[in-house]
Amino acid sequence: MCMTNEISCICGRESISLHHGDSILPGEVIKAIYCPQCAGVSFDPSTMIKDNDWIIEYDMEIAGVFAHKMRARKEELAPDFIFDNGYASWNGYTPNDIKAAAKEKMAMLELARTDKRRYMTEIKSWTENRLKRLADEGWRKAKKVLAAA
């Protein structure tokens, strides 16, 4: 079972969905989210992860309490480990991926009603092209999936 939660960035311009893989880490492990427009962020790699000018700040003390459940020694526990293993990261490839993907898929919905075979071809092509585009834009999760393929 996995948990997701909605959180706003510090400046309040963006609301994003976060995924907590296996529901190991509580929502409180996220100290703050900074969108590219949030001002005055001093990046600290010991508590933060940067993904395409977005920053997630983790409470590493809380993460440390759950290190054993993530199969990590406290000394190897880092923001990269948490994010890249999906313990507290974007719900999807980007901060707003679920909303963006749904909007893009809506454009193809009529095709699903009228030509199911063509729709299946189009949705497969869309999925592959979208993943490549997101990886080219620099999103960590998309790059990782593409590298593993």
C-alpha positions as CSV (number, residue, x, y, z in Angstrom):
1,M,0.0,0.0,0.0
2,C,1.2,3.5,-0.9
3,M,0.2,6.9,0.4
4,T,-0.1,10.1,-1.5
5,N,-0.6,13.6,-0.2
6,E,-1.2,17.0,-1.7
7,I,1.1,19.8,-0.5
8,S,1.6,23.4,-1.6
9,C,5.0,25.0,-2.2
10,I,6.3,27.7,0.1
11,C,5.1,30.6,-2.1
12,G,1.6,29.0,-2.5
13,R,1.6,29.2,-6.3
14,E,1.7,25.4,-6.9
15,S,0.0,22.4,-5.3
16,I,1.6,19.1,-6.0
17,S,1.0,15.4,-5.3
18,L,3.6,13.4,-3.4
19,H,3.9,9.6,-3.4
20,H,5.1,7.7,-0.3
21,G,6.2,4.3,-1.5
22,D,5.1,1.4,0.8
23,S,3.7,4.1,3.2
24,I,6.9,3.9,5.1
25,L,7.6,7.6,5.6
26,P,4.9,9.8,7.1
27,G,3.9,13.1,5.4
28,E,5.8,15.0,8.1
29,V,9.1,13.8,6.5
30,I,8.5,16.6,3.9
31,K,9.5,19.9,5.5
32,A,8.9,22.1,2.5
33,I,8.4,22.1,-1.3
34,Y,9.9,24.9,-3.3
35,C,8.7,25.6,-6.9
36,P,11.0,27.4,-9.3
37,Q,9.3,30.7,-8.3
38,C,9.8,30.3,-4.5
39,A,12.3,33.0,-3.5
40,G,15.2,32.8,-1.2
41,V,16.0,29.1,-1.2
42,S,19.4,28.2,0.1
43,F,20.0,24.7,-1.2
44,D,21.3,22.2,1.4
45,P,22.1,18.8,-0.2
46,S,22.1,17.2,3.3
47,T,18.3,17.8,3.6
48,M,17.2,18.7,0.0
49,I,16.8,17.2,-3.4
50,K,16.7,19.3,-6.6
51,D,14.7,18.1,-9.6
52,N,14.5,20.5,-12.5
53,D,14.5,23.7,-10.3
54,W,12.0,22.2,-7.9
55,I,13.3,21.4,-4.4
56,I,12.0,19.0,-1.8
57,E,13.3,19.6,1.7
58,Y,13.2,16.5,3.9
59,D,13.2,16.2,7.7
60,M,16.2,13.9,7.9
61,E,15.6,13.2,11.7
62,I,12.2,11.8,10.9
63,A,13.6,9.8,7.9
64,G,16.3,8.4,10.2
65,V,13.7,6.9,12.5
66,F,12.4,4.9,9.6
67,A,15.8,4.0,8.0
68,H,15.5,0.4,9.0
69,K,12.2,0.1,7.2
70,M,13.8,1.5,4.0
71,R,16.6,-1.0,4.4
72,A,19.2,1.8,4.8
73,R,21.8,2.4,7.4
74,K,21.4,5.8,9.0
75,E,24.8,6.9,7.6
76,E,23.8,6.1,4.0
77,L,20.4,7.8,4.3
78,A,20.3,10.9,2.1
79,P,17.6,12.9,0.2
80,D,18.7,11.2,-3.0
81,F,18.1,7.8,-1.5
82,I,14.6,8.8,-0.3
83,F,13.6,10.4,-3.6
84,D,15.2,7.9,-6.0
85,N,13.8,4.9,-4.2
86,G,10.3,6.4,-4.2
87,Y,9.9,6.7,-0.4
88,A,8.8,10.4,-0.7
89,S,8.8,11.7,-4.2
90,W,6.6,13.1,-6.9
91,N,3.4,11.2,-7.6
92,G,4.5,10.5,-11.2
93,Y,7.5,11.8,-13.1
94,T,7.1,15.5,-12.2
95,P,5.5,17.5,-9.4
96,N,2.2,17.9,-11.3
97,D,2.5,14.8,-13.5
98,I,-0.8,13.2,-12.6
99,K,-2.8,16.4,-13.5
100,A,-0.7,17.0,-16.7
101,A,-1.0,13.4,-17.9
102,A,-4.8,13.4,-17.3
103,K,-5.2,16.6,-19.3
104,E,-3.1,15.2,-22.2
105,K,-5.0,11.9,-22.2
106,M,-8.3,13.8,-22.3
107,A,-7.4,15.0,-25.8
108,M,-7.3,11.4,-27.0
109,L,-10.5,10.3,-25.3
110,E,-12.7,10.9,-28.3
111,L,-10.4,8.6,-30.3
112,A,-10.9,5.8,-27.8
113,R,-14.7,6.0,-28.4
114,T,-14.4,6.1,-32.2
115,D,-11.4,4.0,-33.1
116,K,-10.2,1.8,-30.3
117,R,-7.4,0.2,-32.4
118,R,-5.9,3.6,-33.4
119,Y,-6.4,4.8,-29.8
120,M,-4.2,1.9,-28.5
121,T,-1.5,2.8,-31.0
122,E,-1.7,6.5,-30.1
123,I,-1.7,6.0,-26.3
124,K,1.4,3.7,-26.6
125,S,3.2,6.2,-28.8
126,W,2.1,9.1,-26.5
127,T,3.4,7.2,-23.4
128,E,6.8,6.5,-25.0
129,N,7.2,10.0,-26.4
130,R,6.1,11.7,-23.2
131,L,8.6,9.7,-21.2
132,K,11.4,10.7,-23.6
133,R,10.3,14.3,-23.5
134,L,10.3,14.4,-19.7
135,A,13.7,12.8,-19.6
136,D,15.0,15.3,-22.1
137,E,13.6,18.1,-19.9
138,G,15.8,16.7,-17.1
139,W,13.2,15.1,-14.8
140,R,15.0,12.5,-12.6
141,K,12.4,9.8,-12.5
142,A,11.8,9.9,-16.2
143,K,15.6,9.7,-16.8
144,K,15.9,6.7,-14.4
145,V,13.0,4.8,-16.1
146,L,14.5,5.4,-19.6
147,A,18.0,4.4,-18.5
148,A,16.6,1.1,-17.1
149,A,14.7,0.3,-20.3
